[in-house]
Amino acid sequence: MLTHPTLDQLKALNLDGMADAFVELQNQAQAAELSHAEWLALLLDREAANRNTRRFQIRLRSAKLRHSQRPSRTSTTARHDGSTRRCSSNSRQANGSPSTAICS
């Protein structure tokens, strides 16, 4: 498949969001009905969304989250008097020692 020179330029300028939108718009018949301003607005919206997503992902990776990556385990236990209580625990605390169960 031949690539469009505009697509090559968008990729060379690191405008990946616009490049993706360009390819999608070329493949849609409805895009032919759009004015140039509307077409450009769609490309710019995609690029802005792509950059915001990348920025958020970078911040998320660099954040030092205090919670463990492991999901907590929740169990329900029956008591002798017929009532139940719910207990949840993580497998390890932040310092590496086993955690205690929290029951309600």
Secondary structure as UniProt FT lines:
FT   HELIX           5..12
FT   TURN            13..14
FT   HELIX           16..26
FT   HELIX           29..33
FT   HELIX           36..62
FT   STRAND          73..78
FT   TURN            80..81
FT   STRAND          84..89
FT   TURN            94..95
FT   STRAND          102..103
//
